[in-house]
Amino acid sequence: MTQTTKPDKAPNFESNLERLDNIVRELEDADLPLEKALQLYEEGMKLSEACHKQLEEAEGRVEILRKRVGGKVVAEPFETEEREGQ
């Protein structure tokens, strides 16, 4: 019997943010060697981009429920200031 491996699930927003927080703490250490600092910085930038992308996706899924005249509840897309200005 062969065992199939599941593809690794992408880290969720919370774990990405926690790792990013840890990286910031490590980078604040004045005794950190330059090469290690550069590696952490690169990892942090990738995590920051991933978090930003996850937030944008979540924003697109948010809907506002509004009660219309007559008692009917309708879902409308959530518009941010950035989107309204476009």
Secondary structure, DSSP 8 states (H G I E B T S, - for coil): ------------HHHHHHHHHHHHHHHT-TT--HHHHHHHHHHHHHHHHHHHHHHHHHHHH-EEEEE-TTS-EEEEE---HHHHT-
